[in-house]
């Protein structure tokens, strides 16, 4: 299950309304890399594949590839619009370590593996 706060849903819907391509949805995923092991991916898309799982979260279409889903179960996304430091924040209960900027993480299962070279 993925949770998205009301503030984040409102911001995502506002951003989606500004897209020129119809039928866009929120795509979430993870990729190897970053200073802690995995990096989050969050953006808009309009193409699904057989490797995707469709979720309805707070009346918002969210698509996650099957491989990423195991790392994102229980994920919480929030949004705060406050000055220059505002924006989306992610809380992942699967993460046992995160980098200082919060854009990459490591899970218990991959804690013994070296992180790939990358930047926060």
C-alpha positions as CSV (number, residue, x, y, z in Angstrom):
1,X,0.0,0.0,0.0
2,X,1.2,3.5,-0.8
3,X,-0.2,6.5,1.0
4,X,-0.3,10.0,-0.5
5,X,-1.3,12.9,1.7
6,X,-4.2,15.3,0.8
7,X,-1.6,18.1,0.2
8,X,0.5,15.9,-2.1
9,X,-2.6,14.7,-4.0
10,X,-3.7,18.3,-4.5
11,X,-0.3,19.3,-5.8
12,X,0.0,16.2,-8.1
13,X,-3.5,16.9,-9.6
14,X,-2.6,20.5,-10.1
15,X,0.6,19.5,-11.9
16,X,-1.3,16.8,-14.0
17,X,-3.8,19.5,-15.1
18,X,-1.0,21.5,-16.6
19,X,0.2,18.5,-18.8
20,X,-0.5,18.7,-22.5
21,X,-0.8,15.0,-22.9
22,X,-4.2,13.5,-21.9
23,X,-4.5,10.5,-19.6
24,X,-1.3,11.1,-17.7
25,X,-0.8,9.4,-14.4
26,X,1.8,9.3,-11.6
27,X,4.6,6.8,-12.0
28,X,6.6,5.7,-9.0
29,X,9.7,3.5,-9.0
30,X,13.2,2.8,-7.8
31,X,16.5,2.4,-9.6
32,X,19.8,1.1,-8.4
33,X,22.1,4.1,-7.7
34,X,22.4,7.1,-5.5
35,X,24.7,7.4,-2.5
36,X,22.7,4.9,-0.4
37,X,21.8,2.1,-2.9
38,X,18.5,3.0,-4.6
39,X,17.1,6.2,-5.9
40,X,13.4,7.1,-6.1
41,X,11.7,7.9,-9.3
42,X,8.5,10.0,-9.4
43,X,7.1,11.5,-12.5
44,X,4.2,11.6,-15.0
45,X,3.7,9.0,-17.7
46,X,0.9,7.9,-20.1
47,X,2.2,4.4,-21.1
48,X,1.8,1.2,-19.1
49,X,3.4,-2.2,-19.7
50,X,2.8,-5.7,-18.5
51,X,5.5,-5.1,-15.8
52,X,3.3,-2.4,-14.2
53,X,0.9,-2.6,-11.3
54,X,-2.0,-0.1,-11.3
55,X,-3.0,1.4,-7.9
56,X,-5.8,3.8,-7.1
57,X,-4.5,6.1,-4.3
58,X,-6.7,8.9,-3.0
59,X,-8.6,9.1,-6.4
60,X,-5.3,9.3,-8.2
61,X,-4.0,6.8,-10.7
62,X,-0.5,5.5,-9.6
63,X,1.5,3.0,-11.6
64,X,4.5,1.1,-10.2
65,X,6.7,-1.5,-12.0
66,X,6.5,-4.9,-10.3
67,X,10.2,-4.9,-9.3
68,X,9.9,-1.5,-7.5
69,X,6.7,-2.4,-5.7
70,X,8.6,-4.5,-3.1
71,X,10.7,-1.5,-2.1
72,X,7.7,0.9,-2.0
73,X,5.2,-1.1,0.1
74,X,4.1,1.3,2.9
75,X,5.6,4.4,1.2
76,X,4.2,7.7,2.4
77,X,4.4,10.8,0.1
78,X,3.6,14.3,1.5
79,X,3.9,17.8,0.1
80,X,4.7,21.0,2.0
81,X,4.7,24.4,0.2
82,X,6.9,26.5,2.5
83,X,9.5,28.8,1.1
84,X,12.5,27.5,-0.7
85,X,12.7,24.2,1.2
86,X,9.1,23.1,0.4
87,X,8.3,20.2,-1.9
88,X,7.5,16.5,-1.9
89,X,8.8,14.3,0.9
90,X,9.0,10.6,1.0
91,X,8.9,8.3,4.1
92,X,9.8,4.7,3.3
93,X,9.4,2.2,6.2
94,X,11.5,-0.3,4.2
95,X,14.6,2.0,4.3
96,X,17.2,1.2,6.9
97,X,19.5,4.0,5.7
98,X,19.0,7.1,3.6
99,X,21.3,9.7,2.2
100,X,21.3,13.2,3.7
101,X,19.1,14.7,1.0
102,X,16.5,11.8,1.2
103,X,16.6,11.0,-2.5
104,X,18.2,7.5,-2.1
105,X,17.9,4.7,0.4
106,X,19.0,1.2,1.3
107,X,16.8,-1.7,2.6
108,X,17.6,-4.4,5.1
109,X,17.9,-7.0,2.3
110,X,20.6,-5.0,0.5
111,X,22.4,-3.5,3.5
112,X,25.5,-5.6,3.0
113,X,25.9,-4.6,-0.7
114,X,28.0,-1.7,-1.8
115,X,26.1,1.3,-3.2
116,X,26.7,2.2,-6.8
117,X,28.5,5.4,-7.4
118,X,26.2,8.4,-7.6
119,X,25.3,11.7,-6.2
120,X,22.5,12.8,-3.9
